[in-house]
């Protein structure tokens, strides 16, 4: 793995962990739409931790594109394509009523099962990125 700016990578990883904690709070409160969106955000922050730590471009919100770039740095991410694809779908629909057919609000379309699946995927992304960052920064 290439050298990382460990401080920058850890800063983004801390935000990813904080956001993942908010997913649990939303699950407990039955805010499944927000839990799904925050799972997306936690994964995005984790991928950005790798990219920004490596000094690479990390703009945009397309998790598949961020994942493709981050997988070059952290090969362990390659196995998470299905999770990334799932989480990538959770950026706009949980937040915007116009992402749904007229008369339906976002929160009406998300279930506990959706939120748990998103949480599981976000946890996997964070675990792999945490391991890669830890390996790259253990001598720092």
C-alpha positions as CSV (number, residue, x, y, z in Angstrom):
1,X,0.0,0.0,0.0
2,X,1.2,3.5,-0.8
3,X,2.3,5.9,1.9
4,X,-0.6,7.8,3.6
5,X,-1.0,11.2,5.3
6,X,-2.1,9.3,8.4
7,X,-3.4,12.4,10.2
8,X,-5.7,13.2,7.3
9,X,-6.8,9.6,6.8
10,X,-7.6,9.3,10.6
11,X,-9.5,12.6,10.5
12,X,-11.9,11.3,7.8
13,X,-12.1,7.9,9.5
14,X,-13.1,9.5,12.8
15,X,-16.0,11.2,10.9
16,X,-16.9,7.9,9.3
17,X,-17.1,6.3,12.7
18,X,-19.1,9.2,14.2
19,X,-21.6,8.9,11.3
20,X,-21.9,5.2,11.7
21,X,-22.8,5.8,15.4
22,X,-25.7,8.0,14.2
23,X,-27.0,5.1,12.1
24,X,-27.5,3.1,15.3
25,X,-29.4,6.1,16.9
26,X,-31.6,6.4,13.8
27,X,-32.3,2.7,13.9
28,X,-33.4,2.9,17.5
29,X,-35.7,5.8,16.7
30,X,-37.1,4.0,13.7
31,X,-35.7,6.7,11.3
32,X,-34.9,4.1,8.7
33,X,-34.6,6.6,5.8
34,X,-31.9,8.6,7.7
35,X,-30.2,5.4,8.9
36,X,-29.8,4.4,5.2
37,X,-28.5,7.8,4.1
38,X,-26.1,8.0,7.0
39,X,-24.8,4.5,6.2
40,X,-24.1,5.8,2.7
41,X,-22.3,8.8,4.2
42,X,-20.2,6.7,6.7
43,X,-19.0,4.6,3.7
44,X,-18.3,7.7,1.7
45,X,-16.2,9.2,4.5
46,X,-14.3,5.9,4.9
47,X,-13.4,5.8,1.2
48,X,-12.4,9.5,1.3
49,X,-10.2,8.7,4.3
50,X,-8.1,6.5,2.0
51,X,-8.2,8.8,-1.0
52,X,-7.4,12.0,0.9
53,X,-4.8,10.2,3.0
54,X,-3.1,9.2,-0.3
55,X,-3.4,12.7,-1.7
56,X,-5.8,11.6,-4.4
57,X,-8.9,13.3,-5.7
58,X,-12.0,12.4,-3.8
59,X,-14.8,14.7,-5.1
60,X,-18.3,13.6,-5.9
61,X,-20.8,11.3,-4.2
62,X,-20.7,8.3,-6.5
63,X,-19.6,5.6,-4.2
64,X,-18.8,3.3,-7.0
65,X,-16.3,5.7,-8.4
66,X,-14.8,6.5,-5.0
67,X,-14.6,2.7,-4.4
68,X,-12.8,2.0,-7.7
69,X,-10.1,4.6,-6.8
70,X,-9.9,3.5,-3.2
71,X,-9.6,-0.2,-4.2
72,X,-6.3,0.6,-5.9
73,X,-5.0,1.7,-2.5
74,X,-6.7,-0.9,-0.4
75,X,-7.3,-4.2,-2.3
76,X,-9.4,-5.6,0.5
77,X,-12.2,-3.3,-0.7
78,X,-12.5,-5.2,-4.0
79,X,-14.8,-7.8,-2.4
80,X,-17.3,-5.2,-1.3
81,X,-18.7,-4.2,-4.7
82,X,-22.2,-5.4,-3.8
83,X,-22.2,-3.4,-0.6
84,X,-20.9,-0.3,-2.4
85,X,-23.6,-0.7,-5.1
86,X,-26.3,-1.0,-2.4
87,X,-25.0,2.0,-0.5
88,X,-24.6,4.1,-3.6
89,X,-28.4,3.9,-4.1
90,X,-29.0,5.5,-0.7
91,X,-27.7,9.1,-1.4
92,X,-30.8,10.8,-2.8
93,X,-33.9,8.6,-2.3
94,X,-33.8,8.7,1.5
95,X,-33.8,12.5,1.5
96,X,-35.9,13.9,-1.4
97,X,-39.7,13.4,-1.9
98,X,-39.3,14.0,-5.6
99,X,-37.1,10.9,-5.9
100,X,-40.4,8.9,-5.4
101,X,-43.7,8.7,-7.1
102,X,-46.1,11.5,-6.2
103,X,-47.8,11.1,-2.9
104,X,-45.0,9.1,-1.3
105,X,-42.5,10.6,1.2
106,X,-39.0,9.1,1.5
107,X,-39.5,7.7,5.0
108,X,-42.5,5.7,3.9
109,X,-40.3,3.7,1.6
110,X,-37.6,2.5,4.0
111,X,-37.8,-0.4,6.4
112,X,-35.8,-1.7,9.4
113,X,-34.5,-4.4,7.1
114,X,-33.2,-1.8,4.6
115,X,-31.5,0.1,7.4
116,X,-29.9,-3.1,8.9
117,X,-28.6,-4.1,5.4
118,X,-27.2,-0.6,4.9
119,X,-25.6,-0.6,8.3
120,X,-24.0,-4.0,7.7
121,X,-22.5,-2.8,4.5
122,X,-21.2,0.4,5.9
123,X,-19.6,-1.5,8.8
124,X,-17.8,-3.7,6.3
125,X,-16.5,-0.8,4.4
126,X,-15.3,0.9,7.6
127,X,-13.6,-2.2,8.8
128,X,-11.6,-2.8,5.6
129,X,-10.6,0.9,5.4
130,X,-9.7,1.0,9.0
131,X,-7.5,-2.1,8.6
132,X,-5.8,-0.6,5.5
133,X,-5.2,2.7,7.2
134,X,-3.9,1.0,10.3
135,X,-1.5,-1.1,8.3
136,X,-0.2,1.9,6.4
137,X,0.2,4.0,9.5
138,X,1.5,1.6,12.1
139,X,4.9,3.0,12.0
140,X,3.8,6.6,12.1
